[in-house]
Amino acid sequence: MKKRSSSYLLYGYISREFLSNFLVAFIFFFMIFFVNSILLLVQRILLRNIDFSTMLEMVMLSMPQFLIYTFPFATLSGAAMVLGDLSSNNELLALKSSGVEEIRIFLPIILLSLVLSILTFFVSDYLLPWSNIIYRQRLTMLMRDMPTFEIEANSTNTIGNIVIANGNIDERSIYDIVMANTDRSSQNKTVTSKRGTVEMVDPSSFLYMLELESPDILITDSTDSSTNLTARAERAAFYLDFSSQVPSLTSTDPVNLSSRVLMENIREREKRQEEDRAVFYEGREGEKLIIASALKRCFRDGIDTSATIAGANENLSRRSSAPIDFYGQYYKAELAKKYSLSLACFFLTLVALPLGTVKVKYGKLTGFAVSLIIAVLYWYLMFFSQLEIFSISSDPYLLIFLPDFAVALLALLFALAKKRRER
């Protein structure tokens, strides 16, 4: 009973130390990942005079996309700091001298890292898609209540293929408007108006109608200057597509989808890719038959085959690799990243455990410094893996898990070095 009580005391003490250090590290990485994006979002909303509660809600809804990175790195730092502190204060040495096994010391940290791995996956697979949907709904309401939300005052705004230079704006009106089309048609239209009102037409696609008062219209033909026209109307209406203006936080990119939706999309993309590759291989075989037939004619007629062979090699080189489904690779990479970042909490903790086996000075500071170095390396490997997914034709799952494999290998090497030193 006494042994069990002492174990609870030990587990409770190490757990409290780990969680307190995790909180400090979490705040640090929170500042790194959140502040820049959140300040831009807050500034953008404040310029529209949105009330504080709405602004706070929008900020909270934008946070989950950063939490999936903050949890793993904060877990690593929390483990490294607590173990570095225990080592520098000789607490680990005292526990080992009392007959406490290392595994019992490390067990609370390992178990908590697994809990944080589950929490990271929950944020990535449930909270992030949910918050993205709610964010988009709230933004739609804001843009419906204030149609000029996406237009900057006293500036030039590009909306689809229309450029609008304007003066002041209020909730529904835009003043001193100059509009021009940017498409490549031969006719260029320039419209000026002192005032226009904006109204949302289709909330789902962010389509708006801009109604101009007493507009002056100039139509020029780049191919024939004699056909230039000027006109004035009482009113004119233009439709503006704001879908491209909506912030990336509200997009339906794979990063904002749940694993279930990602797997459904992956299955659809794999079917399309199989069809595309079937066409590719049929074309390649047909090319080979054509080349073989041409070579036979050359041999029969005694014609030099070098030019035919050179042309054949050039044609085949164009068909050297099967087509890669861009979005298929993207969906697979994001699905793997959900699990990779979740497991990172556990694997990064394993790397921190060797700090508890060596004597270090300035325990927490040393542990934090080591965790930053490992976090930067992990981040670099993750960034590299994401860039390389489109350069391979095979599934990118193993590539996305490369940072976790590297961290696990590093932890294994540390463990082997420790055993060898103990011998």
C-alpha positions in Angstrom: 0.0 0.0 0.0 2.9 2.3 0.9 4.6 1.5 -2.4 1.5 2.3 -4.3 1.0 5.6 -2.5 4.6 6.6 -3.2 4.1 5.7 -6.9 1.0 8.0 -7.0 3.0 10.8 -5.4 5.8 10.3 -8.0 3.4 10.2 -10.9 1.5 13.2 -9.7 4.6 15.3 -9.2 6.1 14.5 -12.6 2.7 15.0 -14.3 2.3 18.4 -12.6 5.8 19.5 -13.6 5.3 18.3 -17.2 1.9 20.0 -17.6 3.2 23.3 -16.1 6.2 23.3 -18.5 3.9 22.2 -21.3 1.7 25.3 -20.7 4.7 27.6 -20.8 5.9 26.1 -24.1 2.4 26.1 -25.5 2.1 29.9 -24.9 5.5 30.4 -26.6 4.5 28.4 -29.7 1.1 30.0 -29.6 2.7 33.4 -29.9 4.8 32.1 -32.9 2.1 30.4 -34.9 -0.9 32.6 -34.0 0.0 36.2 -33.4 1.0 37.1 -37.0 -2.1 35.7 -38.6 -4.5 36.7 -35.8 -3.2 40.3 -35.8 -3.8 40.5 -39.5 -7.3 39.1 -39.1 -8.1 41.4 -36.1 -6.8 44.5 -38.1 -8.9 43.5 -41.1 -12.1 43.1 -39.0 -11.5 46.2 -36.9 -11.2 48.3 -40.0 -14.8 47.4 -40.7 -16.0 48.5 -37.2 -17.1 45.0 -36.3 -18.2 44.6 -32.7 -15.8 43.0 -30.2 -17.8 39.8 -29.6 -17.9 39.1 -33.3 -14.2 39.8 -33.7 -13.4 37.5 -30.8 -15.5 34.8 -32.2 -13.8 35.0 -35.6 -10.4 34.8 -33.9 -11.4 31.8 -31.9 -12.7 30.0 -35.0 -9.4 30.6 -36.8 -7.2 29.1 -34.0 -7.6 25.3 -34.6 -5.6 25.3 -37.7 -2.6 26.4 -35.6 -3.2 24.1 -32.7 -2.3 21.0 -34.7 1.3 22.4 -34.9 1.4 23.9 -31.4 0.6 20.7 -29.5 3.5 18.5 -30.8 6.1 21.2 -30.3 4.8 22.2 -26.9 4.8 18.5 -25.8 8.4 18.2 -26.9 9.4 21.3 -25.0 7.4 20.4 -21.9 9.1 17.0 -21.7 12.6 18.3 -22.4 12.2 21.1 -19.8 10.9 18.9 -17.0 13.5 16.2 -17.6 16.3 18.7 -17.9 15.2 20.3 -14.6 15.0 17.0 -12.8 18.4 16.1 -14.1 20.1 19.4 -13.2 18.6 19.3 -9.6 19.9 15.7 -9.2 16.3 14.6 -8.5 16.5 11.8 -11.1 19.8 10.6 -9.6 18.1 10.5 -6.2 15.1 8.6 -7.5 17.3 6.0 -9.2 19.4 5.7 -6.0 16.2 5.0 -4.1 15.5 2.0 -6.5 13.0 3.8 -8.7 13.3 2.4 -12.3 13.6 4.9 -15.2 10.5 3.6 -16.8 8.4 4.6 -13.8 9.9 8.1 -14.0 9.2 8.4 -17.7 5.8 6.7 -17.7 3.7 9.8 -16.8 5.3 11.8 -19.5 4.8 9.1 -22.1 1.2 8.6 -21.1 0.5 12.3 -21.2 2.1 12.6 -24.6 -0.3 9.9 -25.9 -3.2 11.8 -24.5 -2.0 14.9 -26.3 -1.6 12.9 -29.5 -5.3 11.9 -29.3 -6.2 15.6 -28.5 -4.2 16.7 -31.6 -6.0 14.3 -33.8 -9.3 15.4 -32.4 -8.4 19.1 -33.2 -7.3 18.1 -36.7 -10.1 15.8 -37.6 -13.1 17.3 -35.8 -12.5 20.8 -34.4 -10.7 22.2 -37.5 -13.3 21.1 -40.1 -16.1 22.3 -37.8 -14.5 25.6 -37.1 -13.9 26.2 -40.8 -17.6 25.6 -41.5 -18.8 27.9 -38.7 -16.2 30.6 -39.8 -17.5 30.5 -43.3 -21.1 30.8 -42.1 -20.2 33.8 -39.9 -18.2 35.4 -42.7 -21.2 35.0 -45.0 -23.4 36.7 -42.5 -21.0 39.5 -42.1 -20.7 40.0 -45.9 -24.5 39.9 -46.2 -24.9 42.5 -43.5 -22.0 44.5 -44.7 -21.6 43.9 -48.5 -18.6 46.2 -48.7 -16.7 44.0 -46.1 -14.2 42.8 -48.7 -13.5 46.2 -50.3 -10.8 48.5 -49.1 -11.6 52.2 -48.8 -9.6 54.7 -50.9 -7.8 51.9 -52.8 -7.8 49.7 -55.9 -9.5 46.3 -55.5 -9.4 43.5 -58.0 -12.5 41.4 -58.0 -12.5 38.6 -60.6 -11.7 40.3 -63.9 -12.8 43.7 -62.8 -10.6 46.4 -61.2 -12.3 48.9 -59.0 -10.7 52.2 -57.8 -12.9 53.8 -55.2 -13.0 56.4 -52.5 -14.8 56.1 -49.2 -17.1 53.2 -48.3 -19.8 52.6 -45.7 -22.0 49.6 -45.0 -23.6 49.3 -48.4 -22.3 52.2 -50.5 -19.1 52.8 -52.4 -18.1 56.4 -53.6 -16.1 57.8 -56.5 -16.0 54.6 -58.5 -13.8 53.9 -61.5 -14.2 50.4 -63.0 -12.3 48.6 -65.7 -12.3 45.1 -67.1 -9.0 43.1 -67.2 -10.0 40.3 -69.5 -8.3 39.9 -72.9 -11.3 40.8 -75.0 -10.8 43.4 -77.8 -13.3 45.7 -76.1 -12.3 47.5 -73.0 -15.0 49.0 -70.8 -14.4 51.8 -68.3 -17.2 52.9 -66.0 -17.2 55.9 -63.6 -19.8 56.8 -61.0 -20.1 59.0 -58.0 -21.9 56.4 -55.9 -22.8 52.7 -56.0 -24.7 50.4 -53.7 -23.7 46.7 -53.1 -26.2 43.9 -52.4 -25.5 40.2 -51.9 -27.2 38.0 -54.5 -26.0 34.5 -53.7 -24.5 33.9 -50.2 -23.2 30.5 -51.0 -21.0 31.6 -53.9 -20.4 35.2 -52.6 -22.0 36.8 -55.6 -22.9 40.5 -55.3 -24.6 43.1 -57.4 -23.1 46.6 -57.6 -25.7 49.1 -58.8 -24.2 52.4 -60.0 -26.0 55.8 -60.0 -25.7 57.9 -63.2 -22.7 56.0 -64.6 -20.5 57.2 -67.5 -19.5 54.3 -69.7 -16.5 54.3 -72.1 -16.1 51.4 -74.5 -12.9 51.2 -76.5 -11.9 48.8 -79.2 -8.2 47.9 -79.3 -8.4 46.8 -82.9 -10.4 49.8 -84.2 -10.2 53.1 -82.5 -13.0 54.6 -84.7 -15.6 52.4 -82.9 -15.0 53.9 -79.5 -18.3 54.7 -77.7 -19.3 56.8 -74.7 -22.6 56.6 -73.0 -24.4 57.7 -69.9 -27.2 55.9 -68.1 -29.5 56.5 -65.1 -28.4 53.2 -63.5 -26.2 50.2 -64.3 -25.8 46.9 -62.5 -22.6 44.8 -62.4 -22.2 41.4 -60.8 -19.1 40.9 -58.7 -17.8 37.5 -57.8 -16.1 37.7 -54.3 -15.4 33.9 -54.0 -11.7 34.5 -54.8 -11.6 37.3 -52.2 -12.7 35.1 -49.3 -9.8 34.5 -46.9 -8.0 31.1 -47.1 -9.3 30.3 -43.6 -12.7 29.7 -45.1 -11.6 27.5 -48.0 -12.5 23.9 -48.5 -8.8 22.9 -49.1 -7.9 19.3 -47.9 -6.3 20.7 -44.8 -9.8 21.8 -43.6 -11.5 18.4 -44.3 -12.0 15.5 -41.9 -10.3 12.2 -42.5 -13.6 10.6 -43.5 -14.2 13.2 -46.3 -10.5 13.0 -47.3 -10.8 9.2 -47.8 -14.0 9.6 -49.9 -12.2 12.1 -52.1 -9.1 9.9 -52.3 -11.2 7.0 -53.5 -12.8 9.2 -56.2 -9.4 10.5 -57.3 -7.9 7.1 -57.5 -10.7 6.0 -59.9 -10.0 9.0 -62.1 -6.2 8.4 -61.9 -6.7 4.7 -62.9 -8.7 5.9 -66.0 -6.1 8.5 -66.9 -3.2 6.0 -66.5 -5.1 3.4 -68.6 -5.3 6.0 -71.4 -1.6 6.8 -70.9 -0.5 3.2 -71.2 -2.7 2.6 -74.2 -1.1 5.6 -75.9 2.4 4.4 -75.0 1.7 1.0 -76.4 0.2 2.5 -79.6 3.3 4.7 -79.9 5.6 1.6 -79.7 3.5 -0.1 -82.4 3.8 2.9 -84.7 7.6 3.0 -84.1 8.0 -0.7 -84.8 6.0 -0.4 -88.0 8.2 2.6 -89.1 11.4 0.8 -88.4 10.2 -2.3 -90.4 9.5 0.0 -93.4 13.0 1.6 -93.0 14.7 -1.8 -93.0 12.6 -3.0 -95.9 13.4 0.0 -98.0 17.0 0.3 -96.9 16.5 3.7 -95.3 18.8 5.0 -92.5 16.9 4.4 -89.2 18.9 6.8 -87.0 16.4 9.7 -87.5 13.5 7.4 -86.9 15.1 6.0 -83.7 15.9 9.6 -82.5 12.3 10.6 -83.1 11.0 7.5 -81.3 13.2 8.2 -78.3 11.9 11.8 -78.1 8.3 10.7 -78.3 8.7 8.0 -75.7 10.5 10.4 -73.3 7.4 12.6 -73.4 5.5 9.5 -72.1 8.2 8.4 -69.7 6.1 8.6 -66.5 2.4 8.0 -65.8 0.3 11.1 -65.0 0.0 12.2 -61.4 -3.3 13.3 -59.9 -2.4 16.6 -58.2 -5.4 16.7 -55.9 -5.2 13.0 -55.3 -1.6 13.4 -53.9 -2.7 16.5 -52.0 -5.6 14.6 -50.3 -3.4 11.7 -49.4 -0.7 14.0 -48.0 -3.2 15.9 -45.8 -4.8 12.6 -44.6 -1.3 11.3 -43.6 -0.4 14.6 -42.0 -3.4 14.4 -39.6 -1.9 11.1 -38.2 1.7 12.2 -38.5 1.3 15.4 -36.5 -0.8 13.6 -33.9 1.8 10.9 -33.4 4.5 13.6 -33.3 3.5 14.3 -29.7 4.6 10.8 -28.8 7.7 10.5 -30.9 9.0 13.9 -30.0 8.6 13.0 -26.3 10.8 9.9 -26.9 13.6 12.1 -28.2 13.4 14.2 -25.0 13.8 11.2 -22.7 17.6 11.0 -23.0 17.8 14.4 -21.3 16.8 12.6 -18.1 19.8 10.3 -18.3 22.6 12.9 -18.5 23.7 15.6 -16.1 23.0 19.1 -17.6 23.3 22.6 -16.3 20.5 25.1 -16.4 18.0 22.2 -16.8 14.9 24.0 -18.1 16.8 26.4 -20.3 18.9 23.6 -21.7 15.8 21.4 -22.3 14.0 24.3 -24.0 17.0 25.0 -26.2 17.3 21.3 -27.3 13.6 21.2 -28.0 13.8 24.2 -30.2 16.6 22.6 -32.3 14.6 19.4 -32.7 11.4 21.3 -33.5 13.1 23.3 -36.2 14.5 20.1 -37.7 11.1 18.4 -37.6 9.5 21.5 -39.2 12.1 21.5 -42.0 11.6 17.8 -42.7 7.8 18.2 -42.7 8.1 21.2 -45.1 10.5 19.2 -47.3 8.1 16.2 -47.4 5.1 18.3 -48.4 7.1 19.9 -51.3 8.2 16.5 -52.6 4.8 14.8 -52.7 4.2 16.0 -56.3 7.5 14.8 -57.6 6.7 11.1 -57.0 4.1 9.0 -58.7 3.5 6.6 -55.7 1.4 7.3 -52.6 3.0 10.0 -50.4 2.1 8.4 -47.1 5.7 7.3 -46.2 7.1 10.6 -47.3 4.7 12.5 -45.0 5.7 10.2 -42.1 9.4 10.9 -42.8 9.7 13.5 -39.9 8.2 10.9 -37.5 10.5 8.2 -38.7 13.5 10.5 -38.4 12.5 11.4 -34.8 11.9 7.8 -33.9 15.3 6.8 -35.3 17.0 9.6 -33.4 15.3 8.4 -30.2 16.5 4.8 -30.9 20.1 5.9 -31.5 20.0 7.8 -28.2 18.7 4.7 -26.4 21.4 2.5 -27.9 24.1 5.0 -27.1 22.9 5.1 -23.5 23.0 1.3 -23.2 26.4 1.2 -24.6 27.6 3.8 -22.2 26.2 1.9 -19.2 28.2 -1.2 -20.2 
